[in-house]
Amino acid sequence: EDKADFLANKLTHKGYKANPKSNGVCFAGSNRRTERLANCHSDGVLNPQSASPSMCHGCVHLFTNENYMSVMEEELAELEERSKDFRLPMPVRIQAKTQFSDLARMIQLERDMAQENQNCLSQNIKNWTDSGMAND
C-alpha cells in the first residue's frame, strides 16, 4: 500500500493522470515529455476523445488489465450476437461483424503484447538476480 501511494504521488506530480476509458486506463495526463508519444497526439495536442482499442493499442500511456480485457470480451460476445440477429437490418449486422473482427484482433494483440512484456520482465529479473545486484 505504501509503495502504491508513493508511486501514485510521483506520477501525479509528474503530470500523469488516470483517465479510465472503455479499453483501459489512459495515463497521458499533462506530462509534456511523453505527450508526443501518445497514439492520439496530433496537431500539438492530445485527443483522448479518439480513444478506441485500435487507436490506443501499443500506446505508452495505456494500462490494460484483466478486468478491461473481460469487459472487451463481453463486448465481443455482444457484437457477435448482433451480427447474427436477423431482426436487425443488414447494414447493422455487417457493421457489428466488422467491429467484432477488429475488436477480436485488438484483444489478441493486447494479450500477445502482455505476454511479450511478461517475458521481457522475467528475463530482466533473472539477469538482475544472476548478477548478484539483487542481494545488495
C-alpha positions in Angstrom: 0.0 0.0 0.0 2.8 2.4 0.8 4.6 1.6 -2.5 1.3 2.2 -4.4 0.8 5.6 -2.6 4.4 6.6 -3.2 4.2 5.7 -6.9 0.8 7.4 -7.4 2.1 10.6 -5.8 5.2 10.6 -8.0 3.3 10.0 -11.2 0.7 12.7 -10.3 3.5 15.2 -9.6 5.0 14.5 -13.0 1.7 15.2 -14.7 0.3 11.7 -15.3 -3.3 11.2 -14.5 -5.5 8.1 -14.7 -8.3 8.6 -17.2 -10.5 5.4 -17.5 -11.6 4.5 -21.0 -13.6 1.5 -22.2 -10.5 -0.3 -23.3 -8.1 0.6 -20.5 -6.8 3.5 -18.4 -5.0 6.3 -20.2 -2.2 7.9 -18.1 -1.3 10.6 -20.6 -2.4 13.4 -18.3 -0.5 16.7 -18.8 3.1 15.3 -18.9 4.7 17.3 -21.8 7.7 15.0 -22.1 5.7 11.9 -23.2 2.7 13.7 -24.7 4.0 13.3 -28.3 4.4 9.6 -27.8 0.6 9.2 -27.3 -1.1 7.5 -30.2 -3.9 10.1 -30.0 -1.4 13.1 -30.3 -1.9 15.3 -33.3 -1.6 18.9 -34.2 0.3 19.5 -30.9 -2.5 18.2 -28.6 -3.8 15.0 -27.1 -7.1 13.8 -28.5 -8.4 11.4 -25.8 -11.9 11.6 -27.4 -10.4 9.4 -30.2 -9.8 6.6 -27.7 -10.6 3.1 -29.0 -9.0 -0.3 -28.8 -7.3 0.2 -32.2 -6.2 3.8 -31.5 -4.8 3.0 -28.1 -3.2 -0.3 -28.8 0.5 -0.1 -28.1 0.3 3.4 -26.7 2.9 4.1 -24.0 0.2 5.7 -21.8 -2.3 2.8 -21.9 -2.8 0.4 -19.0 -4.9 -2.6 -19.6 -5.5 -5.3 -17.1 -7.7 -8.5 -16.9 -10.8 -6.5 -15.9 -10.6 -4.4 -19.0 -9.9 -7.5 -21.1 -13.0 -9.1 -19.6 -15.2 -6.1 -20.5 -13.8 -6.1 -24.1 -14.6 -9.9 -24.3 -18.2 -9.2 -23.1 -18.5 -6.6 -25.8 -17.1 -9.1 -28.3 -19.9 -11.5 -27.4 -22.5 -8.8 -27.8 -21.1 -7.9 -31.2 -21.2 -11.5 -32.3 -24.9 -11.8 -31.3 -25.8 -8.6 -33.0 -24.0 -9.7 -36.2 -26.2 -12.9 -36.3 -29.5 -11.2 -35.3 -31.6 -11.4 -38.4 -34.2 -9.0 -36.9 -31.6 -6.2 -37.4 -31.1 -4.5 -40.8 -28.2 -5.9 -42.9 -26.0 -2.8 -42.6 -26.2 -3.1 -38.8 -25.3 -6.8 -38.9 -22.4 -6.1 -41.3 -21.1 -3.2 -39.1 -21.3 -5.5 -36.0 -19.4 -8.2 -37.8 -16.6 -5.7 -38.8 -16.4 -4.4 -35.3 -16.3 -7.9 -33.9 -13.3 -8.8 -36.2 -11.5 -5.6 -35.3 -12.1 -6.0 -31.5 -11.1 -9.7 -31.6 -7.8 -8.7 -33.3 -7.1 -5.9 -30.7 -7.8 -8.3 -27.8 -5.4 -10.8 -29.3 -2.7 -8.1 -29.9 -3.1 -6.9 -26.3 -2.7 -10.4 -24.9 0.3 -11.1 -27.1 1.9 -7.8 -26.0 1.2 -8.6 -22.4 2.9 -12.0 -22.8 5.9 -10.4 -24.5 6.2 -7.8 -21.8 6.0 -10.5 -19.1 8.8 -12.5 -20.9 11.0 -9.4 -21.0 10.3 -8.6 -17.4 11.1 -12.1 -16.3 14.4 -12.1 -18.3 15.4 -8.7 -16.7 14.6 -10.1 -13.2 16.6 -13.2 -14.0 19.6 -11.1 -15.3 19.4 -8.8 -12.3 19.2 -11.8 -9.8 22.0 -13.7 -11.6 24.3 -10.6 -11.5 24.1 -10.6 -7.7 22.9 -7.0 -7.6 19.6 -8.1 -6.1 21.3 -9.2 -2.9 22.8 -5.7 -2.3 
